[in-house]
Amino acid sequence: MGFKGDVDRFVLKAKFRSDLLVRKVVLDVTSELVKLSPVDTGMFRANWFVGASLPTDTSQIPDKTGASSIARAASMAAMLKAGGTTWIVNNLAYAIPLEYGHSKQAPAGMVRITVTRWQPIVDQAARDLND
């Protein structure tokens, strides 16, 4: 195929790896948010949603472990592509009060902590993909 074929293969591989990195980062960030979320009934952990457009969903099924929320995030992340906007949201009315210290289980919030860890999460995801 020659030089053009080599370049085309390189571009396809780079796009594929970029998509994988986005998916891994989104899943890792969502997993961290879920794990940092305070647990009483499990409703808050059950209500983390991921989407390429702003999710408006809520769940009425508790998820104390966060396993269902993380599995749902993995399913949604699998469809994401690099270069787009990705939303990670919790639409419960008490999400903002919880983020700002309403819970003794998470007095420093979840999102604020995860934002400070953004670069290490991305760096680790990139290393994981290179292994």
C-alpha atoms as one frame of an Amber mdcrd trajectory, in Angstrom:
protein
   0.000   0.000   0.000   2.950   2.315   0.439   3.278   5.533   2.364  -0.392
   6.574   2.024  -1.496   3.201   3.371   0.903   3.531   6.305  -0.453   7.005
   7.106  -4.058   5.823   6.804  -3.391   2.908   9.196  -1.650   5.259  11.631
  -4.612   7.679  11.573  -7.124   4.874  12.149  -5.065   3.478  15.021  -4.697
   6.952  16.591  -8.465   7.580  16.380  -9.197   4.167  17.856  -6.753   4.694
  20.734  -8.120   8.208  21.372 -11.640   6.794  21.629 -10.396   4.102  24.020
  -8.682   6.712  26.184 -11.823   8.855  26.376 -13.908   5.822  27.328 -11.440
   4.736  30.020 -11.145   8.227  31.517 -14.926   8.657  31.615 -15.361   5.279
  33.287 -12.551   5.925  35.776 -13.911   9.382  36.660 -17.447   8.047  37.041
 -16.208   5.147  39.169 -14.398   7.576  41.439 -17.507   9.758  41.770 -19.629
   6.731  42.634 -17.123   5.426  45.181 -16.786   8.845  46.831 -20.562   9.257
  47.046 -22.072   9.000  50.502 -24.263   5.977  51.130 -27.466   5.954  53.145
 -30.163   4.295  51.079 -28.006   3.897  47.982 -30.147   6.250  45.913 -27.431
   8.833  45.427 -24.915   6.281  44.172 -27.597   4.907  41.849 -28.036   8.241
  40.128 -24.742   8.911  38.369 -25.362   9.012  34.615 -23.033   9.385  31.628
 -23.947  10.640  28.179 -22.803  12.402  25.031 -25.813  14.641  25.573 -26.953
  15.905  28.967 -28.638  12.997  30.776 -31.880  13.894  32.537 -32.468  10.411
  33.955 -32.966   9.409  37.541 -33.113   5.949  39.027 -35.524   4.731  41.664
 -33.506   1.568  42.340 -30.957   1.903  45.164 -27.359   0.874  44.516 -25.440
   0.857  47.792 -22.319  -0.709  46.260 -22.340   1.451  43.149 -21.839  -1.625
  40.945 -24.967  -0.996  38.865 -24.092   2.656  38.350 -20.580   1.793  37.233
 -21.880  -0.931  34.889 -24.352   1.542  33.377 -21.532   4.084  32.961 -19.381
   1.452  31.239 -22.203   0.709  28.827 -22.656   4.388  27.984 -18.918   5.096
  27.825 -18.492   2.306  25.279 -20.324   4.494  22.750 -18.280   7.657  23.293
 -15.855   9.077  20.762 -12.918  11.431  21.238 -13.585  15.046  20.383 -17.108
  15.290  21.734 -18.606  16.538  24.962 -19.291  13.993  27.668 -21.586  14.611
  30.602 -21.318  12.906  33.989 -24.214  14.007  36.165 -26.272  13.210  39.199
 -29.752  14.690  38.781 -31.057  14.220  42.308 -32.234  17.418  43.958 -29.860
  16.930  46.882 -26.734  16.383  44.746 -25.508  19.966  45.161 -26.012  20.032
  48.955 -24.132  16.716  49.193 -21.315  18.122  47.059 -20.978  21.062  49.420
 -20.731  19.221  52.715 -24.257  18.174  53.675 -23.018  14.627  54.352 -20.506
  13.762  57.043 -19.479  10.825  54.822 -18.347  13.200  52.064 -17.739  16.620
  53.641 -15.371  17.651  50.818 -17.787  16.486  48.144 -17.161  14.085  45.302
 -16.858  16.212  42.182 -14.424  18.694  43.700 -12.132  15.881  44.838 -12.327
  14.139  41.480 -11.581  17.360  39.597  -8.342  17.744  41.563  -7.428  14.205
  40.498  -8.240  14.768  36.807  -4.673  14.751  35.478  -3.534  11.697  37.478
  -6.649   9.828  36.286  -5.895  10.701  32.648  -2.211   9.845  33.053  -3.024
   6.454  34.599  -5.594   5.674  31.898  -2.989   6.427  29.221  -0.437   4.198
  30.960  -3.008   1.412  31.264  -3.702   1.566  27.522   0.009   1.357  26.752
   0.510  -1.803  28.800
